[in-house]
Amino acid sequence: MSKQKRLIVGISGATGVIYGIRILEVLKKLEIESHLVLSKAAEMTLHYETDMTVKELRKLADINYGIQDVGAAISSGSFHNMGMIVAPCSIKTMSAIAHTITDNLLTRAADVALKERRKLVLLLRETPLTATHIKNMLAVTESGGIIAPPVPAFYIRPNTLEDIVNHTVGRALDLFGIDTGTVERWGEK
């Protein structure tokens, strides 16, 4: 399959699992092959924040990997893809990526995206930030990653949480050149 039609999706344990869910739903609708790796903490967050089971979440992805499967296809630079998005991304996961701690498949796949000069987008979920958090964000950015916190845009005049989530997901996928058709763009009507 063409690298333009494959995206790796990581979901870590930060709050905001809806972002990862919605990304998988959008990729399925757009017929872009999704490769999912889910942390154990993400499974817990899924339980706290939704009525969805891990099995139901995994069904949204085309291909699933276990968090410890460091020999999976997505752990290799020879695996063609358009990059990786981690949504949501915890401070722990971002910090591991910043320091190339590749002790699980999620951080290994992110490290591969960086070393292969592919897009790596982290929907970082934490506030307030410490100086160490900011230094780690800088390290990821200096390595070529993009820190994209899911900050709501109010110029779209959202009526629902879904409006905010869709806009954020659309803006994040814009970074891969994927137009979801859900982004209201400033100055365009």
Contact map, one row per residue, 1 for C-alpha under 8 A:
111011000000000000000000000000000000000000000000000000000000000000000000000000010000000000000000000000000000000000000000000000000000000000000000000000000000000000000000000000000000000000000
111111000000000000000000000000000000000000000000000000000000000000000000000000011000000000000000000000000000000000000000000000000000000000000000000000000000000000000000000000000000000000000
111111000000000000000000000000000000000000000000000000000000000000000000000000011100000000000000000000000000000000000000000000000000000000000000000000000000000000000000000000000000000000000
011111000000000000000000000000000000000000000000000000000000000000000000000000001100000000000000000000000000000000000000000000000000000000000000000000000000000000000000000000000000000000000
111111100000000000000000000000111000000000000000000000000000000000000000000000001100000000000000000000000000000000000000000000000000000000000000000000000000000000000000000000000000000000000
111111110000000000000000000000011110000000000000000000000000000000000000000000011110000000000000000000000000000000000000000000000000000000000000000000000000000000000000000000000000000000000
000011111000000000000000000000011110000000000000000000000000000000000000000000001111100000000000000000000000000000000000000000000000000000000000000000000000000000000000000000000000000000000
000001111100000000000000000000000111100000000000000000000000000000000000010000001011100000000000000000000000000000000000000000000000000000000000000000000000000000000000000000000000000000000
000000111110000000010001000000000111100000000000000000000000000000000000000000000001111000000000000000000000000000000000000000000000000000000000000000000000000000000000000000000000000000000
000000011111000000010000000000000001111000000000000000000000000000000000000000000001111100000000000000000100000000000000000000000000000000000000000000000000000000000000000000000000000000000
000000001111100010010000000000000001111001000000000000000000000000000000000000000000011110000000000000000000000000000000000000000000000000000000000000000000000000000000000000000000000000000
000000000111110000000000000000000000011111000000000000000000000000000000000000000000011111001000000000000000000000000000000000000000000000000000000000000000000000000000000000000000000000000
000000000011111010000000000000000000001111111000000000000000000000000000000000000000000111000000000000000000000000000000000000000000000000000000000000000000000000000000000000000000000000000
000000000001111110000000000000000000000011001000000000000000000000000000000000000000000111100000000000000000000000000000000011000000000000000000000000000000000000000000000000000000000000000
000000000000111110000000000000000000000000001000100000000000000000000000000000000000000100000000000000000000000000000000000010000000000000000000000000000000000000000000000000000000000000000
000000000000011111110000000000000000000000000000100000000000000000000000000000000000001100000000000000000000000000000000000010000000000000000000000000000000000000000000000000000000000000000
000000000010111111111000000000000000000001001100100000000000000000000000000000000000001100000000000000000000000000000000000000000000000000000000000000000000000000000000000000000000000000000
000000000000000111111100000000000000000000000000000000000000000000000000000000000000000000000000000000000000000000000000000000000000000000000000000000000000000000001000000000000000000000000
000000000000000111111110000000000000000000000000000000000000000000000000000000000000001100000000000000000000000000000000000000000000000000000000000000000000000000001000100000000000000000000
000000001110000111111111000000000000000000000000000000000000000000000000000000000000011100000000000000000000000000000000000000000000000000000000000000000000000000000000000000000000000000000
000000000000000011111111100000000000000000000000000000001001000000000000000000000000000000000000000000000000000000000000000000000000000000000000000000000000000000000000000000000000000000000
000000000000000001111111110000000000000000000000000000000000000000000000000000000000000000000000000000000000000000000000000000000000000000000000000000000000000000001100100000000000000000000
000000000000000000111111111000000000000000000000000000000000000000000000000000000000000000000000000000000000000000000000000000000000000000000000000000000000000000000000100000000000000000000
000000001000000000011111111100000100000000000000000000000001100000000000000000000000000000000000000000000000000000000000000000000000000000000000000000000000000000000000000000000000000000000
000000000000000000001111111110000000000000000000000000000001000000000000000000000000000000000000000000000000000000000000000000000000000000000000000000000000000000000000000000000000000000000
000000000000000000000111111111000000000000000000000000000000000000000000000000000000000000000000000000000000000000000000000000000000000000000000000000000000000000000000000000000001000000000
000000000000000000000011111111111100000000000000000000000000000000000000000000000000000000000000000000000000000000000000000000000000000000000000000000000000000000000000000000000000000000000
000000000000000000000001111111111100000000000000000000000001100000000000000000000000000000000000000000000000000000000000000000000000000000000000000000000000000000000000000000000000000000000
000000000000000000000000111111110000000000000000000000000000000000000000000000000000000000000000000000000000000000000000000000000000000000000000000000000000000000000000000000000000000000000
000000000000000000000000011111110000000000000000000000000000000000000000000000000000000000000000000000000000000000000000000000000000000000000000000000000000000000000000000000000001000000000
000010000000000000000000001111111000000000000000000000000000000000000000000000000000000000000000000000000000000000000000000000000000000000000000000000000000000000000000000000000000000000000
000011100000000000000000001111111100000000000000000000000000000000000000000000000000000000000000000000000000000000000000000000000000000000000000000000000000000000000000000000000000000000000
000011100000000000000000001100111110000000000000000000000000111000000000000000000000000000000000000000000000000000000000000000000000000000000000000000000000000000000000000000000000000000000
000001111000000000000001001100011111000000000000000000000000111000000000000000000000000000000000000000000000000000000000000000000000000000000000000000000000000000000000000000000000000000000
000001111000000000000000000000001111100000000000000000000000111110000000010000000000000000000000000000000000000000000000000000000000000000000000000000000000000000000000000000000000000000000
000000011110000000000000000000000111110000000000000000000100111110000000000000000000000000000000000000000000000000000000000000000000000000000000000000000000000000000000000000000000000000000
000000011110000000000000000000000011111000000000000000000000000111100000000000000000000000000000000000001100000000000000000000000000000000000000000000000000000000000000000000000000000000000
000000000111000000000000000000000001111101100000000000000000000011100000000000000000000000000000000000000100000000000000000000000000000000000000000000000000000000000000000000000000000000000
000000000111100000000000000000000000111111100000000000000000000000100000000000000000000000000000000000000100000000000000000000000000000000000000000000000000000000000000000000000000000000000
000000000001100000000000000000000000011111110000000000000000000000100000000000000000000000000000000000000000000000000000000000000000000000000000000000000000000000000000000000000000000000000
000000000001110000000000000000000000001111111000000000000000000000000000000000000000000000000000000000000000000000000000000000000000000000000000000000000000000000000000000000000000000000000
000000000011110010000000000000000000011111111100000000000000000000000000000000000000000000000000000000000000000000000000000000000000000000000000000000000000000000000000000000000000000000000
000000000000100000000000000000000000011111111110000001000000000000000000000000000000000000000000000000000000000000000000000000000000000000000000000000000000000000000000000000000000000000000
000000000000100000000000000000000000000111111111000000000000000000000000000000000000000000000000000000000000000000000000000000000000000000000000000000000000000000000000000000000000000000000
000000000000111010000000000000000000000011111111100000000000000000000000000000000000000000000000000000000000000000000000000000000000000000000000000000000000000000000000000000000000000000000
000000000000000010000000000000000000000001111111111111000000000000000000000000000000000000000000000000000000000000000000000000000000000000000000000000000000000000000000000000000000000000000
000000000000000000000000000000000000000000111111111110000000000000000000000000000000000000000000000000000000000000000000000000000000000000000000000000000000000000000000000000000000000000000
000000000000000000000000000000000000000000011111110000000000000000000000000000000000000000000000000000000000000000000000000000000000000000000000000000000000000000000000000000000000000000000
000000000000001110000000000000000000000000001111111000000000000000000000000000000000000000000000000000000000000000000000000000000000000000000000000000000000000000000000000000000000000000000
000000000000000000000000000000000000000000000111111100000000000000000000000000000000000000000000000000000000000000000000000000000000000000000000000000000000000000000000000000000000000000000
000000000000000000000000000000000000000000000110111110000000000000000000000000000000000000000000000000000000000000000000000000000000000000000000000000000000000000000000000000000000000000000
000000000000000000000000000000000000000000000110011111011000000000000000000000000000000000000000000000000000000000000000000000000000000000000000000000000000000000000000000000000000000000000
000000000000000000000000000000000000000000000110001111111000000000000000000000000000000000000000000000000000000000000000000000000000000000000000000000000000000000000000000000000000000000000
000000000000000000000000000000000000000000100100000111111100000000000000000000000000000000000000000000000000000000000000000000000000000000000000000000000000000000000000000000000000000000000
000000000000000000000000000000000000000000000000000011111110000000000000000000000000000000000000000000000000000000000000000000000000000000000000000000000000000000000000000000000000000000000
000000000000000000000000000000000000000000000000000111111111000000000000000000000000000000000000000000000000000000000000000000000000000000000000000000000000000000000000000000000000000000000
000000000000000000001000000000000000000000000000000111111111100000000000000000000000000000000000000000000000000000000000000000000000000000000000000000000000000000000000000000000000000000000
000000000000000000000000000000000001000000000000000001111111100100000000000000000000000000000000000000000000000000000000000000000000000000000000000000000000000000000000000000000000000000000
000000000000000000000000000000000000000000000000000000111111110000000000000000000000000000000000000000000000000000000000000000000000000000000000000000000000000000000000000000000000000000000
000000000000000000001001100100000000000000000000000000011111110000000000000000000000000000000000000000000000000000000000000000000000000000000000000000000000000000000000000000000000000000000
000000000000000000000001000100001111000000000000000000001111111100000000000000000000000000000000000000000000000000000000000000000000000000000000000000000000000000000000000000000000000000000
000000000000000000000000000000001111000000000000000000000011111100000000000000000000000000000000000000000000000000000000000000000000000000000000000000000000000000000000000000000000000000000
000000000000000000000000000000001111000000000000000000000000111110000000000000000000000000000000000000000000000000000000000000000000000000000000000000000000000000000000000000000000000000000
000000000000000000000000000000000011100000000000000000000100111111000000000000000000000000000000000000000000000000000000000000000000000000000000000000000000000000000000000000000000000000000
000000000000000000000000000000000011110000000000000000000000001111101001000000000000000000000000000000000000000000000000000000000000000000000000000000000000000000000000000000000000000000000
000000000000000000000000000000000000110000000000000000000000000111111000000000000000000000000000000000001000000000000000000000000000000000000000000000000000000000000000000000000000000000000
000000000000000000000000000000000000111100000000000000000000000011111100000000000000000000000000000000011100000000000000000000000000000000000000000000000000000000000000000000000000000000000
000000000000000000000000000000000000000000000000000000000000000001111100000000000000000000000000000000111000000000000000000000000000000000000000000000000000000000000000000000000000000000000
000000000000000000000000000000000000000000000000000000000000000011111111000000000000000000000000000000011000000000000000000000000000000000000000000000000000000000000000000000000000000000000
000000000000000000000000000000000000000000000000000000000000000000111111001000000000000000000000000000011001000000000000000000000000000000000000000000000000000000000000000000000000000000000
000000000000000000000000000000000000000000000000000000000000000000001111101000000000000000000000000000000000000000000000000000000000000000000000000000000000000000000000000000000000000000000
000000000000000000000000000000000000000000000000000000000000000010001111111100000000000000000000000000001000000000000000000000000000000000000000000000000000000000000000000000000000000000000
000000000000000000000000000000000000000000000000000000000000000000000011111100100000000000000000000000000000000000000000000000000000000000000000000000000000000000000000000000000000000000000
000000010000000000000000000000000010000000000000000000000000000000000001111110100000000000000000000000000000100000000000000000000000000000000000000000000000000000000000000000000000000000000
000000000000000000000000000000000000000000000000000000000000000000000111111110100000000000000000000000001001100100000000000000000000000000000000000000000000000000000000000000000000000000000
000000000000000000000000000000000000000000000000000000000000000000000001111111100000000000000000000000000000100100000000000000000000000000000000000000000000000000000000000000000000000000000
000000000000000000000000000000000000000000000000000000000000000000000000011111110000000000000000000000000000000110110000000000000000000000000000000000000000000000000000000000000000000000000
000000000000000000000000000000000000000000000000000000000000000000000000000111110000000000000000000000000000000000000000000000000000000000000000000000000000000000000000000000000000000000000
000000000000000000000000000000000000000000000000000000000000000000000000111111111000000000000000000000000000000000000000000000000000000000000000000000000000000000000000000000000000000000000
111001000000000000000000000000000000000000000000000000000000000000000000000011111100000000000000000000000000000000000000000000000000000000000000000000000000000000000000000000000000000000000
011111110000000000000000000000000000000000000000000000000000000000000000000000111110000000000000000000000000000000000000000000000000000000000000000000000000000000000000000000000000000000000
001111100000000000000000000000000000000000000000000000000000000000000000000000011111000000000000000000000000000000000110000000000000000000000000000000000000000000000000000000010000000000000
000001110000000000000000000000000000000000000000000000000000000000000000000000001111100000000000000000000000000010000111000000000000000000000000000000000000000000000000000000010000000000000
000000111100000000000000000000000000000000000000000000000000000000000000000000000111110000000000000000000000110010000111100000000000000000000000000000000000000000000000000000000000000000000
000000111100000000000000000000000000000000000000000000000000000000000000000000000011111000000000000000000000000000000001111000000000000000000000000000000000000000000000000000000000000000000
000000001111000000010000000000000000000000000000000000000000000000000000000000000001111110000000000000000000000000000001111000000000000000000000000000000000000000000000000000000000000000000
000000001111000110110000000000000000000000000000000000000000000000000000000000000000111110000000000000000000000000000000011100000000000000000000000000000000000000000000000000000000000000000
000000000111111110110000000000000000000000000000000000000000000000000000000000000000011111000000000000000000000000000000011110000000000000000000000000000000000000000000000000000000000000000
000000000011110000000000000000000000000000000000000000000000000000000000000000000000011111101100000000000000000000000000011110000000000000000000000000000000000000000000000000000000000000000
000000000001110000000000000000000000000000000000000000000000000000000000000000000000000111111100000000000000000000000000000111000000000000000000000000000000000000000000000000000000000000000
000000000000010000000000000000000000000000000000000000000000000000000000000000000000000011111110000000000000000000000000000111000000100000000000000000000000000000000000000000000000000000000
000000000000000000000000000000000000000000000000000000000000000000000000000000000000000001111111000000000000000000000000000000000000000000000000000000000000000000000000000000000000000000000
000000000001000000000000000000000000000000000000000000000000000000000000000000000000000011111111100000000010000000000000000000000000000000000000000000000000000000000000000000000000000000000
000000000000000000000000000000000000000000000000000000000000000000000000000000000000000011111111110000000000000000000000010100000000000110010000000000000000000000000000000000000000000000000
000000000000000000000000000000000000000000000000000000000000000000000000000000000000000000111111111000000000000000000000000000000000100110000000000000000000000000000000000000000000000000000
000000000000000000000000000000000000000000000000000000000000000000000000000000000000000000011111111111000010000000000000000000000000000000000000000000000000000000000000000000000000000000000
000000000000000000000000000000000000000000000000000000000000000000000000000000000000000000001111111111000010011000000000000000000000000000010000000000000000000000000000000000000000000000000
000000000000000000000000000000000000000000000000000000000000000000000000000000000000000000000111111110000000000000000000000000000000000110110000000000000000000000000000000000000000000000000
000000000000000000000000000000000000000000000000000000000000000000000000000000000000000000000011111110000000000000000000000000000000000100100000000000000000000000000000000000000000000000000
000000000000000000000000000000000000000000000000000000000000000000000000000000000000000000000001111111000011001000000000000000000000000000000000000000000000000000000000000000000000000000000
000000000000000000000000000000000000000000000000000000000000000000000000000000000000000000000001111111100011000000000000000000000000000000000000000000000000000000000000000000000000000000000
000000000000000000000000000000000000000000000000000000000000000000000000000000000000000000000001100111111111001000000000000000000000000000000000000000000000000000000000000000000000000000000
000000000000000000000000000000000000000000000000000000000000000000010000000000000000000000000000000011111011000000000000000000000000000000000000000000000000000000000000000000000000000000000
000000000000000000000000000000000000000000000000000000000000000000111100000000000000000000000000000001111111000000000000000000000000000000000000000000000000000000000000000000000000000000000
000000000000000000000000000000000000100000000000000000000000000001111101001000000000000000000000000001111111100000000000000000000000000000000000000000000000000000000000000000000000000000000
000000000100000000000000000000000000111000000000000000000000000000100000000000000000000000000000000001011111110000000000000000000000000000000000000000000000000000000000000000000000000000000
000000000000000000000000000000000000000000000000000000000000000000000000000000000000000000001001100111111111111000000000000000000000000000000000000000000000000000000000000000000000000000000
000000000000000000000000000000000000000000000000000000000000000000000100001000000000000000000000000111111111111100000000000000000000000000000000000000000000000000000000000000000000000000000
000000000000000000000000000000000000000000000000000000000000000000000000011100000001000000000000000000001111111110000000000000000000000000000000000000000000000000000000000000000000000000000
000000000000000000000000000000000000000000000000000000000000000000000000000000000001000000000000100000000111111111000001000000000000000000000000000000000000000000000000000000000000000000000
000000000000000000000000000000000000000000000000000000000000000000000000000000000000000000000000100101000011111111100000000000000000000000000000000000000000000000000000000000000000000000000
000000000000000000000000000000000000000000000000000000000000000000000000001110000000000000000000000000000001111111110000000000000000000000000000000000000000000000000000000000000000000000000
000000000000000000000000000000000000000000000000000000000000000000000000000010000011000000000000000000000000111111111111000000000000000000000000000000000000000000000000000000000000000000000
000000000000000000000000000000000000000000000000000000000000000000000000000000000000000000000000000000000000011111111111000000000000000000000011100000000000000000000000000000000000000000000
000000000000000000000000000000000000000000000000000000000000000000000000000010000000000000000000000000000000001111111100000000000000000000000000000000000000000000000000000000000000000000000
000000000000000000000000000000000000000000000000000000000000000000000000000010000000000000000000000000000000000111111100000000000000000000000000000000000000000000000000000000000000000000000
000000000000000000000000000000000000000000000000000000000000000000000000000000000000000000000000000000000000000011111110000000000000000000000001000000000000000000000000000000000000000000000
000000000000000000000000000000000000000000000000000000000000000000000000000000000111000000000000000000000000000011111111000000000000000000000000000000000000000000000000000000000000000000000
000000000000000000000000000000000000000000000000000000000000000000000000000000000111000000000000000000000000000011001111100000000000000000000001110000000000000000000000000000110000000000000
000000000000000000000000000000000000000000000000000000000000000000000000000000000011110000000000000000000000010011000111110000000000000000000001110000000000000000000000000000000000000000000
000000000000000000000000000000000000000000000000000000000000000000000000000000000001110000000000000000000000000000000011111000000000000000000000111100000000000000000000000100100000000000000
000000000000000000000000000000000000000000000000000000000000000000000000000000000000111110000100000000000000000000000001111100000000000000000000111110000000000000000000000000000000000000000
000000000000000000000000000000000000000000000000000000000000000000000000000000000000111110000000000000000000000000000000111110000000000000000000001111000000000000000000000100000000000000000
000000000000000000000000000000000000000000000000000000000000000000000000000000000000001111100100000000000000000000000000011111000000000000000000001111000000000000000000000000000000000000000
000000000000011100000000000000000000000000000000000000000000000000000000000000000000000111100000000000000000000000000000001111100000000000000000000011000000000000000000000000000000000000000
000000000000010000000000000000000000000000000000000000000000000000000000000000000000000001100000000000000000000000000000000111111000000000000000000000000000000000000000000000000000000000000
000000000000000000000000000000000000000000000000000000000000000000000000000000000000000000000000000000000000000000000000000011111000000000000000000000000000000000000000000000000000000000000
000000000000000000000000000000000000000000000000000000000000000000000000000000000000000000000000000000000000000000000000000001111100000000000000000000000000000000000000000000000000000000000
000000000000000000000000000000000000000000000000000000000000000000000000000000000000000000000000000000000000000000000000000001111111110000000000000000000000000000000000000000000000000000000
000000000000000000000000000000000000000000000000000000000000000000000000000000000000000000000000000000000000000000000000000000011111110000000000000000000000000000000000000000000000000000000
000000000000000000000000000000000000000000000000000000000000000000000000000000000000000000000000000000000000000000000000000000001111111000000000000000000000000000000000000000000000000000000
000000000000000000000000000000000000000000000000000000000000000000000000000000000000000000000000000000000000000000000000000000001111111100000000000000000000000000000000000000000000000000000
000000000000000000000000000000000000000000000000000000000000000000000000000000000000000000100010000000000000000000000000000000001111111110000000000000000000000000000000000000000000000000000
000000000000000000000000000000000000000000000000000000000000000000000000000000000000000000000000000000000000000000000000000000001111111111000000000000000000000000000000000000000000000000000
000000000000000000000000000000000000000000000000000000000000000000000000000000000000000000000000000000000000000000000000000000000011111111100000000000000000000000000000000000000000000000000
000000000000000000000000000000000000000000000000000000000000000000000000000000000000000000000110011000000000000000000000000000000001111111110000000000000000000000000000000000000000000000000
000000000000000000000000000000000000000000000000000000000000000000000000000000000000000000000110010000000000000000000000000000000000111111111000001000000000000000000000000000000000000000000
000000000000000000000000000000000000000000000000000000000000000000000000000000000000000000000000000000000000000000000000000000000000011111111100000000000000000000000000000000000000000000000
000000000000000000000000000000000000000000000000000000000000000000000000000000000000000000000000011000000000000000000000000000000000001111111110000000000000000000000000000000000000000000000
000000000000000000000000000000000000000000000000000000000000000000000000000000000000000000000100110000000000000000000000000000000000000111111111111000000000000000000000000000000000000000000
000000000000000000000000000000000000000000000000000000000000000000000000000000000000000000000000000000000000000000000000000000000000000011111111111000000000000000000000000000000000000000000
000000000000000000000000000000000000000000000000000000000000000000000000000000000000000000000000000000000000000000000000000000000000000001111111100000000000000000000000000000000000000000000
000000000000000000000000000000000000000000000000000000000000000000000000000000000000000000000000000000000000000001000000000000000000000000111111100000000000000000000000000000000000000000000
000000000000000000000000000000000000000000000000000000000000000000000000000000000000000000000000000000000000000001001011000000000000000000011111110000000000000000000000000000000000000000000
000000000000000000000000000000000000000000000000000000000000000000000000000000000000000000000000000000000000000001000011110000000000000000011111111000000000000000000000000000000000000000000
000000000000000000000000000000000000000000000000000000000000000000000000000000000000000000000000000000000000000000000011110000000000000000011001111100000000000000000000000000000000000000000
000000000000000000000000000000000000000000000000000000000000000000000000000000000000000000000000000000000000000000000000111100000000000010011000111110000000000000000000000000000000000000000
000000000000000000000000000000000000000000000000000000000000000000000000000000000000000000000000000000000000000000000000111100000000000000000000011111000000000000000000000100000000000000000
000000000000000000000000000000000000000000000000000000000000000000000000000000000000000000000000000000000000000000000000011110000000000000000000001111100000000000000000000000000000000000000
000000000000000000000000000000000000000000000000000000000000000000000000000000000000000000000000000000000000000000000000001110000000000000000000000111110000000000000001000000000000000000000
000000000000000000000000000000000000000000000000000000000000000000000000000000000000000000000000000000000000000000000000000000000000000000000000000011111000000000000001000000000000000000000
000000000000000000000000000000000000000000000000000000000000000000000000000000000000000000000000000000000000000000000000000000000000000000000000000001111100000000011011000000000000000000000
000000000000000000000000000000000000000000000000000000000000000000000000000000000000000000000000000000000000000000000000000000000000000000000000000000111111100000010011000000000000000000000
000000000000000000000000000000000000000000000000000000000000000000000000000000000000000000000000000000000000000000000000000000000000000000000000000000011111110000000000000000000000000000000
000000000000000000000000000000000000000000000000000000000000000000000000000000000000000000000000000000000000000000000000000000000000000000000000000000001111100000000000000000000000000001000
000000000000000000000000000000000000000000000000000000000000000000000000000000000000000000000000000000000000000000000000000000000000000000000000000000001111110000000000000000000000000100000
000000000000000000000000000000000000000000000000000000000000000000000000000000000000000000000000000000000000000000000000000000000000000000000000000000001111111000000000000000000000000000000
000000000000000000000000000000000000000000000000000000000000000000000000000000000000000000000000000000000000000000000000000000000000000000000000000000000101111110110000000000000000000000000
000000000000000000000000000000000000000000000000000000000000000000000000000000000000000000000000000000000000000000000000000000000000000000000000000000000000111110100000000000000000000000000
000000000000000000000000000000000000000000000000000000000000000000000000000000000000000000000000000000000000000000000000000000000000000000000000000000000000011111110000000000000000000000000
000000000000000000000000000000000000000000000000000000000000000000000000000000000000000000000000000000000000000000000000000000000000000000000000000000000000011111111000000000000000000000000
000000000000000000000000000000000000000000000000000000000000000000000000000000000000000000000000000000000000000000000000000000000000000000000000000000000000000111111100000000000000000000000
000000000000000000000000000000000000000000000000000000000000000000000000000000000000000000000000000000000000000000000000000000000000000000000000000000000000011111111110000000000000000000000
000000000000000000000000000000000000000000000000000000000000000000000000000000000000000000000000000000000000000000000000000000000000000000000000000000011000010111111111000000000000000000000
000000000000000001100100000000000000000000000000000000000000000000000000000000000000000000000000000000000000000000000000000000000000000000000000000000010000000011111111100000000000000000000
000000000000000000000100000000000000000000000000000000000000000000000000000000000000000000000000000000000000000000000000000000000000000000000000000000000000000001111111110000000000011000000
000000000000000000000000000000000000000000000000000000000000000000000000000000000000000000000000000000000000000000000000000000000000000000000000000000011000000000111111111000000000011100000
000000000000000000000000000000000000000000000000000000000000000000000000000000000000000000000000000000000000000000000000000000000000000000000000000001111000000000011111111100000000000000000
000000000000000000100110000000000000000000000000000000000000000000000000000000000000000000000000000000000000000000000000000000000000000000000000000000000000000000001111111110000000000000000
000000000000000000000000000000000000000000000000000000000000000000000000000000000000000000000000000000000000000000000000000000000000000000000000000000000000000000000111111111000011111000000
000000000000000000000000000000000000000000000000000000000000000000000000000000000000000000000000000000000000000000000000000000000000000000000000000000000000000000000011111111100000001000000
000000000000000000000000000000000000000000000000000000000000000000000000000000000000000000000000000000000000000000000000101000000000000000000000000100000000000000000001111111110000000000000
000000000000000000000000000000000000000000000000000000000000000000000000000000000000000000000000000000000000000000000000000000000000000000000000000000000000000000000000111111111111000000000
000000000000000000000000000000000000000000000000000000000000000000000000000000000000000000000000000000000000000000000000000000000000000000000000000000000000000000000000011111111111000000000
000000000000000000000000000000000000000000000000000000000000000000000000000000000000000000000000000000000000000000000010100000000000000000000000000000000000000000000000001111111100000000000
000000000000000000000000000000000000000000000000000000000000000000000000000000000110000000000000000000000000000000000010000000000000000000000000000000000000000000000000000111111100000000000
000000000000000000000000000000000000000000000000000000000000000000000000000000000000000000000000000000000000000000000000000000000000000000000000000000000000000000000000000011111110000000000
000000000000000000000000000000000000000000000000000000000000000000000000000000000000000000000000000000000000000000000000000000000000000000000000000000000000000000000000000011111111000000000
000000000000000000000000000000000000000000000000000000000000000000000000000000000000000000000000000000000000000000000000000000000000000000000000000000000000000000000000010011001111110000000
000000000000000000000000010001000000000000000000000000000000000000000000000000000000000000000000000000000000000000000000000000000000000000000000000000000000000000000000010011000111111000000
000000000000000000000000000000000000000000000000000000000000000000000000000000000000000000000000000000000000000000000000000000000000000000000000000000000000000000000000010000000011111000000
000000000000000000000000000000000000000000000000000000000000000000000000000000000000000000000000000000000000000000000000000000000000000000000000000000000000000000000110010000000011111100000
000000000000000000000000000000000000000000000000000000000000000000000000000000000000000000000000000000000000000000000000000000000000000000000000000000000000000000000110011000000001111110000
000000000000000000000000000000000000000000000000000000000000000000000000000000000000000000000000000000000000000000000000000000000000000000000000000000000001000000000010000000000000011111011
000000000000000000000000000000000000000000000000000000000000000000000000000000000000000000000000000000000000000000000000000000000000000000000000000000000000000000000000000000000000001111111
000000000000000000000000000000000000000000000000000000000000000000000000000000000000000000000000000000000000000000000000000000000000000000000000000000000010000000000000000000000000000111110
000000000000000000000000000000000000000000000000000000000000000000000000000000000000000000000000000000000000000000000000000000000000000000000000000000000000000000000000000000000000000011111
000000000000000000000000000000000000000000000000000000000000000000000000000000000000000000000000000000000000000000000000000000000000000000000000000000000000000000000000000000000000000111111
000000000000000000000000000000000000000000000000000000000000000000000000000000000000000000000000000000000000000000000000000000000000000000000000000000000000000000000000000000000000000110111
